[in-house]
């Protein structure tokens, strides 16, 4: 099965000719601007688990790839959402994301090069946040009354207790493309609730590490 990402092919070609550096990133979901008061990218919240997903082209031979380079913003995100929404990443978080990805890929046997034209595969990332609402409904009960045992009634229902929880979910997506064919070969993403109390650097490191845990390791030659 090959990933159906044809709309992104032209976008990859355009990005291959662009200079590197921090870019405005977008995500295929419907996102609001990702500017927190601290200016930091925050990907998680509370004690909720980070969800990790990935997809790959099963026909791709990753052993043929030796080098990688960065492009941006993520072509798949732009192909799906266009310019309707944008998320902004601070220069510090842009560097943290790239450094974390570089470090892991290099330990897997891939070499970073300074130009997409020299690379076997190119990588892009996108970040975004989405406002969500969770409604939880529980039945209300009255306790048993202390009548004699033969007349005892169990608890009776008085209606429902409804609680509404609003939260923001953040997502980091990594996209890998075959530089020659300009086709997507691997996509992975992490999502979790946002919280301004969490440390940006730690959260980015956790997200990148967990996403790339599923990325193929280059066989030693």
C-alpha positions in Angstrom: 0.0 0.0 0.0 1.4 3.4 -1.0 0.4 6.5 0.9 -2.1 8.6 -1.0 -0.2 11.9 -0.8 -0.1 13.0 -4.5 -1.3 16.6 -3.7 1.9 17.0 -1.6 4.3 16.1 -4.4 4.4 19.6 -5.9 4.8 21.1 -2.5 7.9 19.0 -1.8 9.4 20.2 -5.0 8.8 23.8 -4.1 10.2 23.4 -0.6 13.3 21.7 -1.9 14.3 25.0 -3.5 13.7 27.1 -0.4 16.4 28.1 2.1 16.4 26.4 5.5 15.5 28.0 8.8 12.5 28.4 11.1 9.2 28.3 9.3 5.6 28.8 10.0 4.2 25.3 10.6 0.7 24.0 10.1 -1.1 20.8 10.9 -3.8 19.0 8.8 -6.3 19.4 11.6 -8.3 22.5 12.4 -5.9 24.4 14.7 -5.7 27.8 16.4 -2.4 29.7 16.6 0.0 28.0 19.0 1.3 31.1 20.9 1.4 30.5 24.6 2.1 33.3 27.1 5.6 32.0 27.6 6.3 31.7 23.9 7.0 28.0 24.3 5.6 25.1 22.4 3.8 22.9 24.9 2.6 19.4 23.8 1.1 17.8 26.8 -1.0 18.2 29.9 -1.7 16.7 33.3 -1.3 12.9 33.5 -2.9 12.0 30.2 -0.8 9.6 28.1 0.9 10.8 24.9 -0.7 9.1 21.9 1.7 7.9 19.2 0.8 6.9 15.7 2.7 6.3 12.5 2.2 5.2 8.9 4.7 4.1 6.3 5.0 3.0 2.7 5.6 -0.7 2.9 7.3 -0.7 -0.5 10.1 1.6 0.6 13.6 0.1 1.1 15.0 2.3 3.9 18.4 0.6 3.7 18.9 2.6 0.5 18.8 5.9 2.4 22.0 7.2 3.9 21.5 11.0 4.2 18.7 13.3 5.2 18.0 17.1 5.2 15.3 19.4 6.4 12.6 21.2 4.4 9.6 23.1 5.7 6.8 23.6 6.4 5.4 20.1 6.2 4.1 19.4 2.7 1.4 16.9 3.8 -0.1 19.4 6.3 -0.2 22.1 3.6 -1.7 19.8 1.0 -4.5 18.9 3.4 -5.2 22.2 5.0 -3.7 24.9 2.7 -3.3 28.3 4.3 -6.5 28.3 6.3 -4.7 27.9 9.6 -1.1 28.5 10.9 0.8 27.7 14.0 3.9 29.6 15.0 6.9 28.0 16.6 9.5 30.0 18.5 13.1 29.8 17.3 14.1 27.9 20.5 11.5 25.2 20.0 12.3 25.0 16.3 15.9 24.3 17.2 14.9 21.8 19.9 12.7 19.8 17.5 15.4 19.7 14.8 18.2 18.9 17.2 16.1 16.0 18.8 15.3 14.6 15.4 18.9 14.9 14.2 20.3 13.3 17.2 18.0 10.2 17.0 18.4 9.8 13.2 22.2 10.0 13.5 22.2 7.2 16.2 20.1 5.2 13.7 22.9 5.4 11.1 21.6 8.3 9.0 23.8 11.4 8.2 22.5 15.0 8.2 23.5 17.0 5.2 23.2 20.8 4.7 21.2 20.8 1.5 18.1 18.8 0.4 19.7 18.4 -3.0 22.4 16.2 -1.4 20.0 14.1 0.7 18.4 10.8 0.0 15.4 11.7 2.1 14.0 15.0 3.4 12.1 15.6 6.7 9.6 18.2 7.7 7.7 18.8 10.9 4.4 20.5 11.8 2.9 21.5 15.2 -0.6 22.5 16.0 -3.3 22.7 18.7 -7.0 22.0 18.7 -9.6 23.1 21.2 -11.8 20.2 22.4 -14.7 19.7 24.8 -15.4 16.6 26.8 -18.8 16.1 28.4 -19.1 13.5 31.2 -22.6 12.5 32.4 -23.2 10.5 35.6 -26.6 9.5 37.1 -27.6 11.3 40.4 -28.7 9.1 43.3 -30.4 9.5 46.7 -29.3 7.2 49.5 -31.4 4.4 51.0 -33.8 5.5 53.7 -33.6 3.8 57.1 -36.9 2.0 57.1 -37.4 -1.4 58.6 -35.7 -4.1 56.4 -39.0 -5.4 54.9 -39.8 -1.9 53.7 -36.3 -0.9 52.7 -36.0 0.9 49.3 -32.8 1.0 47.3 -31.2 4.3 46.0 -33.4 6.1 43.6 -32.3 8.3 40.7 -32.8 12.0 40.6 -31.5 12.9 37.2 -28.0 13.3 35.8 -24.9 15.2 36.8 -23.2 16.7 33.8 -19.6 18.0 33.8 -18.1 19.8 30.8 -14.3 19.9 30.4 -12.6 22.2 27.9 -9.0 21.5 26.9 -6.5 21.9 24.1 -4.8 19.1 22.4 -1.4 19.6 20.8 0.2 17.5 18.0 3.7 17.2 16.6 4.0 15.5 13.2 7.2 14.3 11.4 7.0 13.7 7.7 9.7 11.9 5.7 9.9 12.0 1.9 12.0 10.3 -0.8 13.9 13.2 -2.2 14.1 11.8 -5.7 10.5 10.6 -6.1 9.1 13.4 -3.8 6.7 10.8 -2.3 6.0 10.3 1.3 7.7 7.3 2.8 7.0 7.6 6.6 4.8 9.8 8.8 4.6 9.8 12.6 2.8 12.0 15.1 2.4 12.5 18.8 -0.6 14.1 20.5 -1.4 15.1 24.1 -3.3 17.7 26.1 -1.6 21.1 26.4 -0.6 22.6 29.7 1.4 25.8 30.2 3.0 24.3 33.3 5.0 21.7 31.5 8.6 22.1 30.4 8.8 22.6 26.6 12.2 21.1 26.1 11.3 17.9 28.0 8.1 17.5 26.2 9.6 17.9 22.7 12.3 15.4 23.6 9.7 12.9 24.8 7.5 13.4 21.7 10.3 13.1 19.2 11.8 10.0 21.0 8.5 8.2 21.0 7.6 9.0 17.4 11.0 7.9 16.0 11.0 4.8 18.1 9.0 3.3 15.2 11.4 4.7 12.5 13.5 2.1 10.7 17.1 1.7 11.8 19.6 1.8 8.9 21.3 -1.6 8.7 25.1 -1.5 9.2 27.2 -2.2 6.2 
